[in-house]
């Protein structure tokens, strides 16, 4: 029995180590194809002037964990980001990334060639893992005082589904690093002291600026500068997906907690005065049932085959709410899903989809927190909260709403929508029971084996001689 006891302690140590790591909920190690397409040209409408030597500096990519940030809006640019934005020199940034890779904070680093034609194309690959699930990128807009395009902390794991992104397109707009006060592409060096925060570039009423306000201001978006290009991340493969069938023993209870965070302060654009969540549902179920699923038309807010526990709460009259429930799970019903509609809305909702709370022989402990983004169920074509729109025929697939989606959540200055709420799952059952159950199973199996061996020895070996 000593061997079995040591095995249990090894498993305990391994699980506690994994739980403390900075990891996502997705499984496997994905490889993404990356495509950049430039859109900066004389007729692109980005500026009233177009430099003859227009180009993009080498694209610097990295996948990393949450402890590393290459750049971020409304923060000061690092020295290495400043050098990229002002001169296109990324040697310092590459050195920084290598140092963080040695420290275990950065995983994959890529450095593309210079794109001499600003409307040309580049392609490459980037690798991620459950720990290194964020991707960042930067490239200088050349020539310019300190302007650049880029991606920051793009999460390749969809939090609400624990699945890797299949395909994501990011429109790339011009950012000001805040380190040089030049107003046009060919301005002399004019350091900003002290440095400003990184900000999105918008048109201004200044004759020296390369981004002047147009004479025709009939377009409500006239202050925004069109995109300089777009970048596509497309899932190429997933290696090491170690998902196992659930063999965890016993019936488990999980404490489910939903905290609404939809507010005027966090979501100022087009915030409805009568905002509320409606028809919230939370359920535990088997793999034979789906409450909803991204990139499909599956939306089944009703009890069905394969459902273990199913809770429907009353509508919330306020968007800042707290909902709690207890869910019962076992080895056959070990998935958790939830959904709540946004009101008023065309067909938008928040939720989580088929989250597996079982990991082989053990139950996940938590707390596991999901940050909820809005989703479009694909049944109506309305663009804003107050616009119900018309029924979509045929129905479109469920898709995540982003800051690039025209409508109430559109915001070029942000790459991410502030979560409308959080869901937390915490195991109510004592985690030590896992090990007791597993140990008891092994003991019983050993006892059964010993009984069978004794029976065989008595029948096949007269006189007790083996």
C-alpha positions in Angstrom: 0.0 0.0 0.0 3.0 2.3 0.4 3.3 2.6 -3.4 -0.3 3.7 -3.8 0.1 6.4 -1.0 3.2 7.9 -2.7 1.3 8.0 -6.0 -1.5 10.0 -4.4 1.0 12.5 -3.0 2.7 13.0 -6.4 -0.7 13.7 -8.0 -1.6 16.1 -5.3 1.6 18.1 -5.8 1.2 18.2 -9.6 -2.3 19.4 -9.4 -1.6 22.1 -6.9 1.4 23.3 -9.0 -0.8 23.5 -12.1 -3.6 25.4 -10.3 -1.1 28.1 -9.2 0.3 28.8 -12.6 -0.8 31.6 -14.9 -2.7 29.5 -17.3 -5.9 29.7 -19.4 -8.6 27.1 -19.5 -7.9 26.0 -23.0 -6.2 22.6 -23.7 -3.3 21.9 -26.0 -0.7 24.0 -27.8 -2.1 25.9 -30.8 -0.2 27.1 -33.8 -1.7 30.1 -35.6 -1.2 31.3 -39.2 -0.8 35.1 -39.2 -1.7 37.2 -42.2 -1.2 41.0 -42.4 -2.7 43.0 -45.2 -1.8 46.7 -45.5 -4.4 49.3 -46.4 -2.3 52.4 -46.3 -2.2 54.1 -49.6 -2.9 57.4 -51.4 -6.6 56.7 -51.7 -7.1 55.0 -48.4 -8.2 58.2 -46.7 -5.9 57.9 -43.7 -4.3 61.3 -44.2 -4.4 64.2 -46.6 -0.7 63.6 -47.5 1.0 60.3 -48.4 4.8 60.0 -48.0 6.7 58.7 -51.0 8.8 56.3 -48.8 5.8 55.0 -46.9 6.5 51.6 -45.2 6.0 49.5 -42.1 9.0 48.5 -40.0 9.6 44.8 -39.1 6.7 43.3 -37.3 7.7 42.0 -33.8 5.4 39.3 -32.5 5.4 37.4 -29.2 3.1 35.0 -27.3 3.3 35.6 -23.6 1.6 35.2 -20.2 -0.3 37.8 -18.2 2.8 39.0 -16.4 4.3 40.6 -19.5 3.0 43.6 -21.4 4.6 44.8 -24.6 2.5 48.0 -24.8 -1.0 49.1 -23.8 -3.2 52.2 -24.4 -3.2 54.9 -21.7 0.2 53.8 -20.3 3.7 55.2 -20.9 5.7 53.5 -23.7 8.8 51.7 -22.6 12.2 52.7 -24.0 12.1 49.8 -26.4 8.6 50.6 -27.7 9.7 54.2 -28.0 12.6 53.1 -30.2 10.3 51.1 -32.4 7.7 53.9 -32.8 10.3 56.6 -33.5 12.9 54.8 -35.6 11.6 51.3 -36.4 14.6 49.8 -34.5 13.4 46.7 -32.7 16.7 45.3 -31.5 16.1 46.5 -27.9 12.5 45.0 -27.9 13.8 41.7 -29.2 16.4 41.7 -26.4 13.6 42.5 -23.9 11.5 39.6 -25.2 14.5 37.2 -25.0 15.1 38.2 -21.4 11.4 37.6 -20.5 11.5 34.3 -22.3 14.5 33.3 -20.1 12.4 34.4 -17.1 9.5 32.2 -18.2 7.1 35.0 -19.2 7.4 34.9 -23.0 7.1 31.8 -25.2 7.3 32.4 -28.9 9.1 35.4 -30.6 8.9 36.3 -34.3 10.5 39.1 -36.3 9.2 39.7 -39.8 10.9 41.6 -42.6 10.1 45.2 -43.5 7.0 45.8 -45.5 8.2 48.3 -48.1 4.8 48.6 -49.8 2.4 49.8 -47.1 -0.5 48.1 -48.9 1.3 44.8 -49.3 1.0 41.5 -47.4 3.0 39.5 -44.9 2.4 36.1 -43.3 3.9 34.0 -40.6 3.1 31.8 -37.6 2.9 32.2 -33.8 2.6 29.4 -31.2 0.7 29.6 -28.0 0.1 27.4 -24.9 -2.3 27.4 -22.0 0.2 29.5 -20.1 1.3 31.7 -22.9 -2.1 32.5 -24.4 -1.7 36.2 -25.1 -0.3 37.7 -28.3 1.2 41.2 -28.8 2.7 42.8 -31.9 4.1 46.2 -33.0 5.3 47.9 -36.2 6.3 51.5 -36.9 4.4 53.6 -39.4 7.3 55.0 -41.4 8.0 57.8 -41.7 6.4 59.3 -38.6 7.3 61.1 -35.3 6.3 58.1 -33.1 3.3 56.4 -34.7 2.8 52.7 -34.9 0.3 49.9 -35.4 -0.1 46.9 -33.2 -2.0 44.3 -31.1 -1.7 44.1 -27.3 -2.6 41.2 -25.0 -4.8 39.5 -27.5 -6.2 36.4 -25.7 -6.2 33.4 -28.1 -8.3 31.4 -25.6 -12.0 32.2 -25.5 -12.7 32.6 -21.8 -16.4 31.7 -21.9 -15.9 28.4 -23.9 -12.4 27.3 -22.9 -11.7 26.8 -26.6 -8.9 28.3 -28.8 -10.0 31.0 -31.2 -10.6 29.6 -34.7 -10.1 32.8 -36.6 -9.9 36.4 -35.5 -9.4 39.6 -37.6 -8.1 42.7 -36.0 -8.2 46.1 -37.8 -5.0 48.0 -37.1 -5.3 51.7 -36.5 -2.6 54.3 -35.9 -1.3 54.8 -32.3 0.7 57.7 -30.9 3.5 56.5 -28.5 3.4 59.8 -26.7 7.2 60.3 -27.0 7.4 62.9 -29.8 5.2 65.9 -30.5 5.7 66.0 -34.3 2.4 66.6 -36.1 3.1 65.2 -39.6 4.9 62.3 -41.2 8.1 64.2 -41.9 8.3 66.4 -38.9 11.6 67.1 -37.2 12.5 65.4 -34.0 10.5 67.1 -31.2 10.7 65.0 -27.9 7.7 65.1 -25.6 8.8 65.9 -22.1 7.4 64.5 -20.0 6.1 61.7 -22.2 2.4 61.3 -22.7 0.4 58.0 -22.6 0.0 55.9 -25.7 -3.2 57.1 -27.4 -5.3 56.3 -30.5 -4.7 58.9 -33.2 -7.8 60.9 -34.3 -8.3 63.7 -36.7 -7.7 67.3 -35.4 -8.3 70.8 -36.5 -4.7 71.7 -37.1 -3.3 72.7 -40.5 0.1 71.2 -39.6 -1.3 67.8 -38.8 -1.2 64.9 -41.2 -4.7 63.9 -39.9 -6.8 67.0 -40.5 -10.5 67.0 -40.0 -12.2 66.7 -43.4 -14.3 69.4 -45.0 -17.2 67.0 -45.3 -18.3 66.2 -41.8 -21.5 64.4 -42.6 -20.1 61.0 -41.7 -20.5 60.6 -37.9 -17.1 58.8 -37.9 -15.3 61.7 -39.5 -12.9 62.2 -36.6 -11.6 58.6 -36.8 -8.6 57.7 -39.1 -9.3 54.7 -41.3 -7.4 51.5 -40.6 -3.8 51.2 -41.8 -4.2 47.4 -42.3 -5.6 44.3 -40.7 -4.2 41.2 -39.2 -5.8 37.7 -39.2 -5.0 34.9 -36.8 -6.2 31.6 -38.1 -5.9 28.3 -36.1 -3.6 25.9 -38.0 -3.2 23.0 -35.5 -3.4 22.0 -31.9 -0.8 19.7 -30.4 -0.9 18.0 -27.1 -4.6 18.2 -26.4 -4.6 16.0 -23.3 -8.3 16.0 -22.7 -9.3 12.8 -20.9 -12.6 11.1 -20.2 -13.9 11.9 -16.8 -13.1 9.2 -14.2 -13.6 11.4 -11.1 -15.6 9.6 -8.4 -18.6 10.8 -6.4 -21.1 13.6 -6.7 -19.7 17.1 -6.5 -21.4 20.4 -5.7 -20.1 23.6 -7.3 -21.1 27.1 -6.0 -22.0 29.2 -9.0 -21.8 33.0 -8.7 -22.7 35.6 -11.3 -21.8 39.2 -10.7 -23.2 41.8 -13.2 -20.8 44.6 -14.2 -22.7 46.3 -17.0 -22.7 50.0 -16.2 -22.6 53.5 -17.6 -19.1 54.1 -16.3 -17.7 50.9 -17.8 -19.7 50.9 -21.1 -20.5 54.6 -21.8 -21.2 54.2 -25.5 -24.9 54.1 -26.1 -25.7 52.7 -22.6 -29.5 52.2 -22.2 -31.2 53.7 -19.3 -33.3 50.6 -18.8 -30.4 48.2 -19.0 -31.0 44.7 -17.4 -30.2 41.0 -17.7 -33.1 38.7 -18.5 -34.0 35.0 -18.4 -30.7 33.9 -16.8 -30.1 30.1 -16.9 -27.3 28.0 -15.4 -27.1 24.2 -16.0 -24.8 21.2 -15.4 -25.0 18.6 -18.2 -23.4 15.8 -20.2 -21.6 16.0 -23.5 -24.9 15.1 -25.2 -26.4 18.6 -24.5 -25.4 22.1 -25.5 -27.1 25.2 -24.1 -25.3 27.3 -26.7 -22.1 27.1 -28.8 -20.0 29.6 -30.8 -19.9 29.4 -34.6 -23.1 27.4 -34.6 -26.8 28.2 -34.6 -27.3 26.1 -31.4 -29.2 28.1 -28.8 -31.3 25.9 -26.6 -32.5 27.8 -23.5 -34.7 24.9 -22.3 -34.3 21.7 -20.3 -33.3 18.7 -22.6 -31.8 15.3 -22.6 -28.4 15.2 -20.9 -29.2 17.9 -18.3 -28.5 17.2 -14.6 -29.3 20.4 -12.8 -31.1 23.4 -14.4 -31.7 26.7 -12.7 -33.7 29.6 -14.1 -33.5 32.9 -12.1 -36.0 35.8 -12.4 -35.0 38.7 -14.6 -32.7 41.3 -13.1 -34.0 44.8 -13.0 -30.5 46.2 -12.6 -27.4 45.4 -14.6 -25.2 45.4 -11.4 -26.5 42.2 -9.8 -25.4 39.1 -7.9 -26.8 35.6 -8.7 -25.8 32.5 -6.8 -26.7 28.8 -7.3 -25.4 25.4 -6.5 -24.8 22.9 -9.2 -24.6 19.1 -8.8 -22.0 17.3 -11.1 -20.8 13.7 -11.5 -18.7 11.8 -14.0 -21.6 11.7 -16.5 -22.7 15.3 -16.0 -19.5 17.3 -15.6 -20.1 20.3 -17.9 -21.4 23.7 -16.9 -23.1 26.3 -19.1 -24.9 29.5 -18.5 -26.7 32.3 -20.4 -28.4 35.6 -19.7 -29.9 38.0 -22.3 -29.1 41.7 -22.5 -32.1 44.0 -22.5 -32.9 46.1 -24.4 -31.1 44.4 -27.3 -31.5 42.9 -30.8 -30.3 39.4 -29.9 -27.3 39.8 -27.6 -26.4 37.8 -24.5 -23.5 36.8 -22.2 -22.7 33.3 -20.8 -20.3 30.4 -20.7 -20.6 27.2 -22.9 -19.8 23.6 -21.9 -17.0 24.3 -19.4 -15.6 20.9 -18.3 -15.1 20.8 -14.5 -13.5 17.3 -14.6 -9.8 16.6 -15.3 -9.3 12.9 -15.6 -9.6 11.4 -12.1 -10.0 14.7 -10.3 -12.4 17.6 -10.1 -11.3 21.2 -10.6 -11.2 23.2 -7.4 -11.3 26.8 -8.4 -12.1 29.5 -7.9 -12.4 29.6 -11.7 -13.4 33.0 -13.0 -14.8 33.8 -16.4 -14.9 37.4 -17.7 -18.0 37.7 -19.8 -18.0 39.4 -23.3 -21.2 40.1 -25.3 -22.3 37.5 -28.0 -24.6 37.9 -30.9 -27.0 35.0 -31.3 -27.4 35.6 -35.1 -31.3 35.8 -35.1 -31.7 39.6 -35.7 -29.8 42.3 -37.5 -30.1 45.2 -35.1 -26.9 47.2 -34.5 -27.7 49.0 -31.2 -29.5 48.3 -27.9 -32.6 50.2 -29.0 -32.7 48.7 -32.5 -34.4 45.3 -32.4 -33.8 44.9 -36.1 -35.4 42.3 -38.4 -35.2 38.6 -38.2 -32.1 37.2 -39.9 -32.9 34.8 -42.7 -31.2 32.4 -42.8 -30.1 32.5 -39.1 -26.4 33.3 -38.7 -24.0 31.6 -36.4 -23.4 32.8 -32.9 -20.4 35.1 -32.8 -18.5 37.2 -30.3 -19.1 41.0 -30.4 -15.9 43.0 -30.5 -14.8 46.6 -30.4 -14.6 46.4 -34.2 -18.2 45.4 -34.5 -20.3 48.4 -35.6 -23.0 49.3 -33.1 -23.3 49.9 -29.4 -19.9 48.3 -28.5 -17.9 49.9 -31.3 -14.7 51.6 -29.9 -11.5 51.9 -31.9 -9.6 53.2 -28.9 -10.0 49.8 -27.1 -9.1 46.3 -28.3 -11.3 44.7 -25.6 -14.8 45.3 -24.4 -14.9 45.7 -20.6 -16.5 42.5 -19.2 -20.3 42.9 -18.7 -20.0 40.5 -15.7 -18.0 37.7 -14.1 -18.9 34.1 -13.4 -17.1 32.3 -10.6 -17.2 28.5 -10.0 -16.0 27.2 -6.7 -16.0 23.6 -5.5 -18.1 23.2 -2.4 -17.1 19.6 -1.7 -13.9 19.0 0.2 -11.1 18.5 -2.4 -9.5 15.9 -0.1 -12.5 13.6 -0.8 -11.0 13.1 -4.4 -8.0 11.4 -3.0 -9.9 9.4 -0.4 -12.3 8.2 -3.2 -9.4 7.3 -5.4 -7.4 5.6 -2.7 -10.5 3.6 -1.6 -11.0 2.5 -5.3 -7.4 1.3 -5.5 -7.7 -0.5 -2.2 -10.8 -2.3 -3.3 -9.2 -3.2 -6.6 -6.2 -4.5 -4.8 -8.4 -6.5 -2.4 -10.4 -8.0 -5.4 -7.1 -8.9 -7.1 -5.8 -10.5 -3.9 -9.0 -12.5 -3.5 -8.9 -13.7 -7.1 -5.2 -14.6 -6.7 -5.9 -16.6 -3.6 -8.8 -18.4 -5.3 -6.6 -19.3 -8.3 -3.8 -20.4 -6.0 -6.1 -22.7 -4.1 -7.6 -24.2 -7.3 -4.5 -24.5 -9.5 -1.8 -25.1 -6.9 -2.6 -28.1 -4.7 -0.9 -27.9 -1.3 -0.4 -24.2 -1.7 2.7 -24.5 -3.9 2.8 -21.8 -6.6 
